[in-house]
């Protein structure tokens, strides 16, 4: 369980309000807003190590080309 002072939950509530999801009732809520909130939540959980993150392609993401 996260510590009581974890900023994740206030941040998540802020994102929900920003998307117009100010109540727990989702009947009639914009499906795109719900999907965006779910995506933001999953990305943040991955960033905090609670879920596996997608691998990022960067300088060390794959072997260097021998053509260089």
C-alpha positions in Angstrom: 0.0 0.0 0.0 1.4 3.4 -0.9 2.3 5.9 1.9 -0.3 8.4 2.9 1.8 11.2 1.6 2.1 9.7 -1.9 1.4 12.5 -4.4 -0.1 10.0 -6.9 -3.6 10.1 -5.6 -4.0 13.9 -5.6 -2.4 13.9 -9.0 -4.9 11.3 -10.3 -7.8 13.3 -8.9 -6.5 16.4 -10.6 -6.3 14.6 -13.9 -9.9 13.3 -13.5 -11.1 16.8 -12.8 -9.2 18.2 -15.8 -10.9 15.6 -18.0 -14.4 16.5 -16.6 -14.6 13.3 -14.5 -15.5 14.9 -11.2 -17.7 12.2 -9.8 -17.3 8.5 -9.4 -20.4 8.0 -11.5 -19.3 7.3 -15.0 -22.7 7.0 -16.6 -22.8 9.5 -19.4 -19.1 10.3 -19.0 -17.1 11.0 -22.2 -15.6 7.6 -23.2 -12.5 9.4 -24.6 -12.0 11.1 -21.2 -12.3 7.8 -19.4 -9.8 6.2 -21.8 -7.4 9.1 -21.4 -7.6 8.8 -17.6 -7.0 5.0 -17.8 -4.0 5.5 -20.0 -2.5 8.3 -17.7 -3.0 6.0 -14.7 -1.3 3.0 -16.4 1.6 5.2 -17.5 2.1 6.6 -14.1 1.9 3.1 -12.5 4.5 1.9 -14.9 6.7 4.9 -14.2 6.5 4.1 -10.5 7.4 0.4 -11.1 4.0 -1.1 -10.2 3.5 -2.3 -13.8 6.0 -3.3 -16.4 6.8 -0.4 -18.7 7.0 -0.6 -22.5 10.6 -0.7 -23.7 11.8 2.6 -25.1 13.9 2.8 -28.1 17.0 4.9 -27.4 20.7 4.8 -27.8 20.9 1.5 -26.0 17.5 0.1 -27.2 19.1 -1.9 -30.0 22.5 -2.7 -31.4 24.2 0.0 -33.4 24.2 -0.3 -37.2 27.5 -1.6 -38.6 27.0 0.8 -41.6 28.1 3.8 -39.5 
